[in-house]
């Protein structure tokens, strides 16, 4: 039985590449470029964006979605910037 929210995989997908980054917010462009250009990564990016928005709208501790070193504030700031950048890429 899976008790994780529907958005958990999207959060983990975006947090994994910055787990040990000193300043994750500065890594958004690199992470999106890597994930969106990998031929092996097949994703519905519109669905990913909706999942990230749902995660950010929740009161859940997103920093606890996976083991990593950043605070809740840092993870939320990073995911907010990811969402904005992803929305921009999808609308252009």
Residue pairs with C-beta under 8 A, 6 or more apart in sequence:
5 54
5 55
5 58
5 60
6 51
6 54
7 51
7 52
7 54
7 55
7 58
8 55
8 65
9 51
10 48
10 51
10 52
10 55
11 51
11 52
11 55
11 62
11 65
11 66
11 79
12 65
12 66
13 35
13 43
13 48
14 31
14 35
14 52
14 78
14 79
14 82
15 62
15 65
15 66
15 68
15 75
15 78
15 79
16 66
17 27
17 30
17 31
17 34
17 35
18 24
18 27
18 31
18 70
18 78
19 66
19 68
19 69
19 70
20 68
20 69
21 27
24 70
24 74
24 75
24 77
24 78
25 74
25 77
25 78
25 81
27 78
28 78
28 81
28 82
28 85
29 85
31 82
32 82
32 85
32 86
32 89
35 41
35 43
36 45
36 89
45 86
45 89
45 90
46 90
48 86
49 83
49 86
49 87
49 90
52 79
52 82
52 83
52 86
53 83
55 62
55 79
56 62
56 76
56 79
56 80
56 83
61 72
62 72
62 75
62 76
62 79
63 70
63 71
63 72
63 74
63 75
68 75
70 78
